[in-house]
Amino acid sequence: MLQLHICMTHNHKSLSLSLSRVVDMFAPTSSSSYFSIFFLPTILFICINPSESSIQSFIYGGCSHINYAPGTPYESNVNSILTSFVNSASSTSFNNFKISVPGSTQSDVVYGLFQCRGDLTTSDCRDCIAGAVSQLGSLCRDSTGGALQLEGCFVKYDNISFLGVEDKSFVLKKCGPSVSYASDELIRRDAVLGYLMAGGDYFRVGGSWDVQAVAQCTQDLSGGECQDCLSEAIGRVKSECGSSTWGDMFLGKCYTRYTEHGVHLKNNGELMFDYRIYIWWLIICGLALF
């Protein structure tokens, strides 16, 4: 598979992508963040779900440079696996598939998986996957493989099996502005990332004062492979983003993101996300179930 490596600098923002036929869809006016989740200004609204537009915000996408012929069994398998993503997301936040419709040969088999962010409700997960499938269908039309990461979910399909295979290949790095951190701020940042690296489930969150972080890996990996991937992502975001106020590191099957002062900002100063409120949202809404 042809690999492209693109480095871009925009308004003091460095982006690096390594994907086949990478498509850059980032908002051109943002100088410090290209992702938007949700912001809940008071505790009265703390159990409101994130908006559909926020969950479906584009982060990255890429497609195979090889196309399939229309009307072939491979096209039927691609359509089937994308439909299976949406149907399955109505009841689970992760699933993987091997699709081969009648009449297919071994070369026509399509492999794929989807996964939602660990905090999404079932309905939000389903909506995110439906949006991702729609975007991927347009982005990678007639491509034998494609992957798409939205704010709330991830989908991927290919003609080569990648299920259960660890993938720590570099995909995307985003770093905020570099500042002269006080030593205690760096210590807290490293402590939070260290907490996430120490172990846990496939979806992990942590925070300390004004530093918050999140990490996730795909659930087709074993616990050890997940830990290995997240350790790589966390180590890289620490070293490559240095003293940046926030940083994101996406690898093939895992990612980590951290923020200091709890926010990513647009040019106009609009508040994008506060992990402290997000963590309290998990706690309060969890207690509400009892």
Secondary structure by P-SEA (a helix, b strand, c coil): cbbbbbbbbcccbbbbbbccccccccccccccccccccccccccccccccccccccccccccccccccccccaaaaaaaaaaaaaaaaaccccccccccccccccccccccccccccccccaaaaaaaaaaaaaaaaaacccccccccccccccccccccccccccccccccccccccccccaaaaaaaaaaaaaaacccccccccccccccbbbbbbccccaaaaaaaaaaaaaaaaaaacccccbbbbccccbbbbbcccccccccccccccaaaaaaaaaaaaaaac
